[in-house]
Amino acid sequence: MSPRRILHADLDQFLAAAEILRRPELAGRPVVVGGAPDSRSVVATASYEARAHGVRSGMPMARARARLAGADAVFLAADKPYYQQVSDDVMVRLRALGVPVEVIGWDEAFLSTDDDPRVLAGRVQATVAATGLSCAVGIGDSTLRAKTATGYAKPGGVFELTAANWFATLGDEPPVALPGIGRATSRALAELGITTVTQLAEARPGLVAQRLGPQRGPYYVSLGRGVGRTELDTAPWLPRSRSREETFPADIEDRAELHTRLRELASRVADDVVAEGRDCVRVGIRVRTRSFRTTTRSRALVPPGRDGGAIAAVAAELLDELAPDRPVRLLGVRAELTVPATG
């Protein structure tokens, strides 16, 4: 029997591809999903044609518009119910392949096999292609290695990362090349003299813990070593949180107005929590200022519940603690949800 392999299927340019699926005339044109070109929103997804002009997810829409000037680009607002419908169709088909499947979002899923993983990868890609979409597939001996491999497989290819080629492939790369490590963490690691994946893997967990915390420090070292799960959770996918956010037409400086907008967002989040039929266990807020500095903070909701007033009260406390010193461009509220008991 072959060793177990984990596959990570990642749908290519998913939101843009879904839009092209229902509007085939957009194929070949730069497509940007996230809002109107004159809006103050940010890019959610850009098609590969748009990315060729330097447009990236998270980029302010105004900057994306400037980079696509004269490029016959299309700017679209996000349509979440439609994307969920397209995603559901793909995931139902993947589950029909008869192997363990763990859905981890609209456009991502893990699969596992004890047989030839490249044969399964081909079946996965053919299954996705039948919907009119395409996907990249990463193969690994852990979920982390499989997900990392997908970055080398995009767009539409297959790549394998295991213990045998992990350091040969990634050893000289910066830690930010690993899923789960962002720029801020990478800078903190650099302050410790850790600037490559190999150095991170060889670091003493206690040393990293001194800089990044007793839980996160050892976790980041494990990422450097490629450690990940080898068993999948095949239960139906449920969102771990519900969130609402708003980019304001004009930056808001008045604290009272910010609190009014925060309560409105919290009320909408509470409605979403009630619709989920699960309790909120933790409340988070997201604040982006005029300078585009984005800060998040969260706190447990005690006791857990679904009351909009309680969620808004915690969000208000967090906003007061953050006390943004610049006009606010974007405000968001998030509710982390209870996980239903299994078995």
One Martini backbone bead per residue (centre of mass of N, CA, C, O) as a GRO file, in nm:
protein
  343
    1MET     BB    1   0.097   0.036   0.022
    2SER     BB    2   0.064   0.354  -0.002
    3PRO     BB    3   0.114   0.641   0.115
    4ARG     BB    4  -0.040   0.886   0.246
    5ARG     BB    5  -0.228   1.145   0.079
    6ILE     BB    6  -0.265   1.492   0.037
    7LEU     BB    7  -0.511   1.705  -0.110
    8HIS     BB    8  -0.518   2.037  -0.267
    9ALA     BB    9  -0.796   2.218  -0.373
   10ASP     BB   10  -0.780   2.514  -0.595
   11LEU     BB   11  -0.961   2.751  -0.720
   12ASP     BB   12  -0.935   2.946  -0.984
   13GLN     BB   13  -1.018   3.256  -0.960
   14PHE     BB   14  -1.308   3.218  -0.845
   15LEU     BB   15  -1.486   3.475  -0.862
   16ALA     BB   16  -1.415   3.539  -1.154
   17ALA     BB   17  -1.492   3.260  -1.273
   18ALA     BB   18  -1.790   3.273  -1.189
   19GLU     BB   19  -1.858   3.520  -1.361
   20ILE     BB   20  -1.774   3.390  -1.634
   21LEU     BB   21  -1.975   3.155  -1.626
   22ARG     BB   22  -2.233   3.367  -1.660
   23ARG     BB   23  -2.017   3.558  -1.849
   24PRO     BB   24  -1.842   3.468  -2.118
   25GLU     BB   25  -1.766   3.758  -2.238
   26LEU     BB   26  -1.527   3.801  -2.012
   27ALA     BB   27  -1.329   3.646  -2.145
   28GLY     BB   28  -0.996   3.791  -2.137
   29ARG     BB   29  -1.070   3.994  -1.926
   30PRO     BB   30  -1.040   4.216  -1.685
   31VAL     BB   31  -1.136   4.103  -1.355
   32VAL     BB   32  -1.309   4.272  -1.082
   33VAL     BB   33  -1.379   4.193  -0.744
   34GLY     BB   34  -1.570   4.438  -0.504
   35GLY     BB   35  -1.649   4.684  -0.705
   36ALA     BB   36  -1.651   4.981  -0.801
   37PRO     BB   37  -1.408   5.189  -0.938
   38ASP     BB   38  -1.525   5.443  -0.740
   39SER     BB   39  -1.480   5.299  -0.491
   40ARG     BB   40  -1.368   5.219  -0.139
   41SER     BB   41  -1.290   4.950  -0.197
   42VAL     BB   42  -1.167   4.622  -0.237
   43VAL     BB   43  -1.009   4.360  -0.363
   44ALA     BB   44  -1.105   4.025  -0.384
   45THR     BB   45  -1.072   3.955  -0.703
   46ALA     BB   46  -0.848   3.866  -0.973
   47SER     BB   47  -0.777   3.813  -1.269
   48TYR     BB   48  -0.512   3.728  -1.458
   49GLU     BB   49  -0.538   3.978  -1.640
   50ALA     BB   50  -0.525   4.177  -1.398
   51ARG     BB   51  -0.256   4.075  -1.268
   52ALA     BB   52  -0.076   4.167  -1.511
   53HIS     BB   53  -0.127   4.479  -1.389
   54GLY     BB   54  -0.100   4.448  -1.056
   55VAL     BB   55  -0.351   4.316  -0.941
   56ARG     BB   56  -0.476   4.270  -0.600
   57SER     BB   57  -0.567   4.155  -0.324
   58GLY     BB   58  -0.657   4.439  -0.119
   59MET     BB   59  -0.675   4.654  -0.317
   60PRO     BB   60  -0.752   4.945  -0.397
   61MET     BB   61  -0.972   5.038  -0.636
   62ALA     BB   62  -0.824   5.290  -0.739
   63ARG     BB   63  -0.561   5.142  -0.809
   64ALA     BB   64  -0.681   4.938  -1.003
   65ARG     BB   65  -0.790   5.143  -1.204
   66ALA     BB   66  -0.515   5.267  -1.279
   67ARG     BB   67  -0.383   4.993  -1.382
   68LEU     BB   68  -0.651   4.957  -1.595
   69ALA     BB   69  -0.609   5.169  -1.788
   70GLY     BB   70  -0.722   5.080  -2.105
   71ALA     BB   71  -0.812   4.745  -2.045
   72ASP     BB   72  -1.112   4.659  -2.046
   73ALA     BB   73  -1.242   4.650  -1.768
   74VAL     BB   74  -1.413   4.469  -1.497
   75PHE     BB   75  -1.645   4.572  -1.243
   76LEU     BB   76  -1.757   4.386  -0.947
   77ALA     BB   77  -1.978   4.285  -0.736
   78ALA     BB   78  -2.040   4.089  -0.487
   79ASP     BB   79  -2.196   3.738  -0.491
   80LYS     BB   80  -2.240   3.524  -0.247
   81PRO     BB   81  -2.475   3.332  -0.319
   82TYR     BB   82  -2.352   3.244  -0.590
   83TYR     BB   83  -2.080   3.132  -0.485
   84GLN     BB   84  -2.208   2.915  -0.308
   85GLN     BB   85  -2.345   2.761  -0.537
   86VAL     BB   86  -2.089   2.690  -0.696
   87SER     BB   87  -1.940   2.550  -0.467
   88ASP     BB   88  -2.145   2.327  -0.403
   89ASP     BB   89  -2.120   2.184  -0.674
   90VAL     BB   90  -1.825   2.106  -0.645
   91MET     BB   91  -1.831   1.954  -0.368
   92VAL     BB   92  -2.030   1.734  -0.445
   93ARG     BB   93  -1.846   1.612  -0.664
   94LEU     BB   94  -1.604   1.545  -0.483
   95ARG     BB   95  -1.758   1.351  -0.290
   96ALA     BB   96  -1.823   1.146  -0.537
   97LEU     BB   97  -1.527   1.009  -0.548
   98GLY     BB   98  -1.485   0.833  -0.265
   99VAL     BB   99  -1.329   1.031  -0.075
  100PRO     BB  100  -1.196   1.213   0.149
  101VAL     BB  101  -1.356   1.532   0.248
  102GLU     BB  102  -1.244   1.877   0.316
  103VAL     BB  103  -1.404   2.166   0.365
  104ILE     BB  104  -1.254   2.521   0.373
  105GLY     BB  105  -1.435   2.658   0.144
  106TRP     BB  106  -1.533   2.777  -0.147
  107ASP     BB  107  -1.216   2.706  -0.294
  108GLU     BB  108  -1.157   2.460  -0.079
  109ALA     BB  109  -0.993   2.126  -0.054
  110PHE     BB  110  -0.954   1.819   0.100
  111LEU     BB  111  -0.783   1.512   0.019
  112SER     BB  112  -0.758   1.146   0.037
  113THR     BB  113  -0.497   0.881  -0.015
  114ASP     BB  114  -0.352   0.539  -0.080
  115ASP     BB  115  -0.305   0.605  -0.360
  116ASP     BB  116  -0.249   0.751  -0.643
  117PRO     BB  117  -0.242   1.097  -0.640
  118ARG     BB  118  -0.237   1.168  -0.950
  119VAL     BB  119  -0.495   1.032  -1.022
  120LEU     BB  120  -0.675   1.201  -0.836
  121ALA     BB  121  -0.598   1.476  -0.951
  122GLY     BB  122  -0.722   1.422  -1.228
  123ARG     BB  123  -1.012   1.380  -1.124
  124VAL     BB  124  -1.046   1.655  -0.995
  125GLN     BB  125  -0.999   1.830  -1.250
  126ALA     BB  126  -1.228   1.700  -1.417
  127THR     BB  127  -1.457   1.771  -1.223
  128VAL     BB  128  -1.420   2.078  -1.234
  129ALA     BB  129  -1.434   2.113  -1.546
  130ALA     BB  130  -1.742   2.027  -1.562
  131THR     BB  131  -1.824   2.330  -1.442
  132GLY     BB  132  -1.606   2.549  -1.585
  133LEU     BB  133  -1.362   2.511  -1.413
  134SER     BB  134  -1.054   2.541  -1.220
  135CYS     BB  135  -0.753   2.370  -1.080
  136ALA     BB  136  -0.533   2.328  -0.824
  137VAL     BB  137  -0.285   2.074  -0.708
  138GLY     BB  138  -0.181   1.961  -0.397
  139ILE     BB  139   0.079   1.746  -0.271
  140GLY     BB  140   0.098   1.559   0.045
  141ASP     BB  141   0.190   1.446   0.392
  142SER     BB  142   0.019   1.708   0.453
  143THR     BB  143  -0.171   1.980   0.473
  144LEU     BB  144   0.056   2.187   0.455
  145ARG     BB  145   0.205   2.073   0.207
  146ALA     BB  146  -0.033   2.079   0.015
  147LYS     BB  147  -0.095   2.384   0.031
  148THR     BB  148   0.187   2.477  -0.055
  149ALA     BB  149   0.193   2.330  -0.333
  150THR     BB  150  -0.029   2.497  -0.476
  151GLY     BB  151   0.148   2.749  -0.533
  152TYR     BB  152   0.311   2.574  -0.759
  153ALA     BB  153   0.040   2.494  -0.940
  154LYS     BB  154  -0.025   2.763  -1.031
  155PRO     BB  155  -0.230   2.733  -1.280
  156GLY     BB  156  -0.372   2.410  -1.320
  157GLY     BB  157  -0.185   2.226  -1.154
  158VAL     BB  158   0.078   2.000  -1.025
  159PHE     BB  159   0.212   1.946  -0.685
  160GLU     BB  160   0.484   1.810  -0.478
  161LEU     BB  161   0.509   1.784  -0.108
  162THR     BB  162   0.760   1.653   0.102
  163ALA     BB  163   1.007   1.553   0.302
  164ALA     BB  164   1.201   1.508   0.053
  165ASN     BB  165   1.144   1.836  -0.074
  166TRP     BB  166   1.102   2.071   0.122
  167PHE     BB  167   1.392   2.210   0.149
  168ALA     BB  168   1.465   2.220  -0.153
  169THR     BB  169   1.219   2.417  -0.210
  170LEU     BB  170   1.198   2.611   0.083
  171GLY     BB  171   1.454   2.671   0.257
  172ASP     BB  172   1.527   2.972   0.114
  173GLU     BB  173   1.273   3.079   0.198
  174PRO     BB  174   1.064   3.276   0.335
  175PRO     BB  175   0.828   3.243   0.580
  176VAL     BB  176   0.593   3.380   0.405
  177ALA     BB  177   0.559   3.114   0.222
  178LEU     BB  178   0.380   3.023   0.451
  179PRO     BB  179   0.106   2.917   0.575
  180GLY     BB  180   0.033   3.153   0.843
  181ILE     BB  181   0.250   3.371   0.738
  182GLY     BB  182   0.309   3.696   0.773
  183ARG     BB  183   0.467   3.992   0.767
  184ALA     BB  184   0.479   4.046   1.071
  185THR     BB  185   0.600   3.771   1.152
  186SER     BB  186   0.845   3.786   0.966
  187ARG     BB  187   0.970   4.031   1.110
  188ALA     BB  188   0.995   3.900   1.389
  189LEU     BB  189   1.184   3.673   1.294
  190ALA     BB  190   1.411   3.859   1.186
  191GLU     BB  191   1.486   3.966   1.475
  192LEU     BB  192   1.600   3.654   1.527
  193GLY     BB  193   1.742   3.562   1.242
  194ILE     BB  194   1.482   3.462   1.072
  195THR     BB  195   1.480   3.416   0.696
  196THR     BB  196   1.413   3.105   0.679
  197VAL     BB  197   1.279   2.797   0.678
  198THR     BB  198   1.521   2.647   0.794
  199GLN     BB  199   1.564   2.831   1.040
  200LEU     BB  200   1.287   2.777   1.160
  201ALA     BB  201   1.312   2.464   1.189
  202GLU     BB  202   1.589   2.504   1.377
  203ALA     BB  203   1.454   2.639   1.592
  204ARG     BB  204   1.382   2.725   1.907
  205PRO     BB  205   1.079   2.738   2.045
  206GLY     BB  206   1.149   2.915   2.293
  207LEU     BB  207   1.262   3.155   2.139
  208VAL     BB  208   1.006   3.222   1.974
  209ALA     BB  209   0.818   3.250   2.221
  210GLN     BB  210   0.946   3.513   2.338
  211ARG     BB  211   0.831   3.682   2.080
  212LEU     BB  212   0.528   3.514   2.004
  213GLY     BB  213   0.466   3.305   2.214
  214PRO     BB  214   0.379   2.995   2.359
  215GLN     BB  215   0.205   2.906   2.100
  216ARG     BB  216   0.316   3.040   1.836
  217GLY     BB  217   0.609   2.964   1.833
  218PRO     BB  218   0.591   2.649   1.793
  219TYR     BB  219   0.405   2.664   1.549
  220TYR     BB  220   0.605   2.802   1.350
  221VAL     BB  221   0.814   2.578   1.362
  222SER     BB  222   0.625   2.359   1.246
  223LEU     BB  223   0.592   2.494   0.973
  224GLY     BB  224   0.892   2.474   0.888
  225ARG     BB  225   0.862   2.143   0.903
  226GLY     BB  226   0.567   2.059   0.780
  227VAL     BB  227   0.350   2.035   0.985
  228GLY     BB  228   0.051   1.822   0.979
  229ARG     BB  229  -0.220   1.683   0.887
  230THR     BB  230  -0.355   1.334   0.800
  231GLU     BB  231  -0.646   1.396   0.886
  232LEU     BB  232  -0.987   1.431   0.810
  233ASP     BB  233  -1.275   1.645   0.808
  234THR     BB  234  -1.595   1.521   0.683
  235ALA     BB  235  -1.772   1.720   0.771
  236PRO     BB  236  -1.976   1.948   0.723
  237TRP     BB  237  -1.946   2.263   0.632
  238LEU     BB  238  -1.882   2.538   0.859
  239PRO     BB  239  -1.891   2.835   0.966
  240ARG     BB  240  -1.687   3.005   1.209
  241SER     BB  241  -1.817   3.278   1.101
  242ARG     BB  242  -1.956   3.615   1.126
  243SER     BB  243  -1.960   3.905   0.903
  244ARG     BB  244  -1.934   4.270   0.902
  245GLU     BB  245  -1.877   4.542   0.666
  246GLU     BB  246  -1.763   4.895   0.615
  247THR     BB  247  -1.719   5.130   0.360
  248PHE     BB  248  -1.688   5.457   0.363
  249PRO     BB  249  -1.746   5.734   0.173
  250ALA     BB  250  -1.630   5.870   0.437
  251ASP     BB  251  -1.437   5.947   0.669
  252ILE     BB  252  -1.438   5.876   1.025
  253GLU     BB  253  -1.400   6.066   1.341
  254ASP     BB  254  -1.649   6.038   1.498
  255ARG     BB  255  -1.719   5.843   1.768
  256ALA     BB  256  -2.029   5.831   1.769
  257GLU     BB  257  -2.062   5.737   1.476
  258LEU     BB  258  -1.900   5.478   1.503
  259HIS     BB  259  -2.094   5.349   1.712
  260THR     BB  260  -2.339   5.346   1.531
  261ARG     BB  261  -2.218   5.166   1.308
  262LEU     BB  262  -2.144   4.931   1.496
  263ARG     BB  263  -2.432   4.858   1.584
  264GLU     BB  264  -2.537   4.790   1.302
  265LEU     BB  265  -2.340   4.558   1.248
  266ALA     BB  266  -2.410   4.389   1.500
  267SER     BB  267  -2.706   4.339   1.420
  268ARG     BB  268  -2.643   4.183   1.159
  269VAL     BB  269  -2.476   3.963   1.290
  270ALA     BB  270  -2.696   3.857   1.480
  271ASP     BB  271  -2.882   3.764   1.252
  272ASP     BB  272  -2.679   3.554   1.145
  273VAL     BB  273  -2.658   3.387   1.401
  274VAL     BB  274  -2.954   3.304   1.417
  275ALA     BB  275  -2.959   3.166   1.135
  276GLU     BB  276  -2.745   2.944   1.226
  277GLY     BB  277  -2.811   2.831   1.530
  278ARG     BB  278  -2.571   2.977   1.686
  279ASP     BB  279  -2.333   3.080   1.899
  280CYS     BB  280  -2.159   3.333   2.033
  281VAL     BB  281  -1.808   3.341   2.167
  282ARG     BB  282  -1.683   3.579   1.981
  283VAL     BB  283  -1.561   3.915   1.943
  284GLY     BB  284  -1.488   4.122   1.657
  285ILE     BB  285  -1.274   4.377   1.515
  286ARG     BB  286  -1.235   4.613   1.233
  287VAL     BB  287  -0.979   4.863   1.153
  288ARG     BB  288  -0.958   5.124   0.904
  289THR     BB  289  -0.765   5.373   0.807
  290ARG     BB  290  -0.660   5.618   0.602
  291SER     BB  291  -0.363   5.470   0.593
  292PHE     BB  292  -0.443   5.146   0.592
  293ARG     BB  293  -0.453   5.064   0.875
  294THR     BB  294  -0.499   4.739   1.023
  295THR     BB  295  -0.713   4.642   1.301
  296THR     BB  296  -0.745   4.385   1.551
  297ARG     BB  297  -1.004   4.258   1.784
  298SER     BB  298  -1.080   4.036   2.070
  299ARG     BB  299  -1.362   3.873   2.258
  300ALA     BB  300  -1.532   3.717   2.478
  301LEU     BB  301  -1.860   3.588   2.517
  302VAL     BB  302  -2.026   3.648   2.836
  303PRO     BB  303  -2.219   3.458   2.754
  304PRO     BB  304  -2.305   3.287   2.513
  305GLY     BB  305  -2.479   3.417   2.208
  306ARG     BB  306  -2.747   3.628   2.012
  307ASP     BB  307  -2.727   3.914   2.116
  308GLY     BB  308  -2.691   4.225   1.988
  309GLY     BB  309  -2.624   4.390   2.243
  310ALA     BB  310  -2.385   4.214   2.342
  311ILE     BB  311  -2.214   4.234   2.089
  312ALA     BB  312  -2.200   4.548   2.084
  313ALA     BB  313  -2.064   4.588   2.360
  314VAL     BB  314  -1.797   4.450   2.293
  315ALA     BB  315  -1.730   4.614   2.042
  316ALA     BB  316  -1.719   4.888   2.191
  317GLU     BB  317  -1.485   4.819   2.378
  318LEU     BB  318  -1.278   4.767   2.152
  319LEU     BB  319  -1.291   5.048   2.025
  320ASP     BB  320  -1.199   5.205   2.277
  321GLU     BB  321  -0.923   5.060   2.296
  322LEU     BB  322  -0.815   5.142   2.017
  323ALA     BB  323  -0.845   5.438   1.954
  324PRO     BB  324  -0.844   5.586   1.687
  325ASP     BB  325  -0.617   5.850   1.548
  326ARG     BB  326  -0.782   5.817   1.280
  327PRO     BB  327  -0.961   5.811   1.030
  328VAL     BB  328  -1.225   5.598   0.926
  329ARG     BB  329  -1.284   5.366   0.658
  330LEU     BB  330  -1.320   5.085   0.821
  331LEU     BB  331  -1.578   4.856   0.952
  332GLY     BB  332  -1.590   4.560   1.173
  333VAL     BB  333  -1.782   4.256   1.252
  334ARG     BB  334  -1.731   3.956   1.456
  335ALA     BB  335  -1.857   3.612   1.487
  336GLU     BB  336  -1.786   3.348   1.678
  337LEU     BB  337  -1.869   3.003   1.665
  338THR     BB  338  -2.006   2.734   1.745
  339VAL     BB  339  -1.942   2.387   1.763
  340PRO     BB  340  -2.083   2.119   1.684
  341ALA     BB  341  -2.153   1.827   1.798
  342THR     BB  342  -2.029   1.504   1.762
  343GLY     BB  343  -2.189   1.188   1.775
   0.00000   0.00000   0.00000
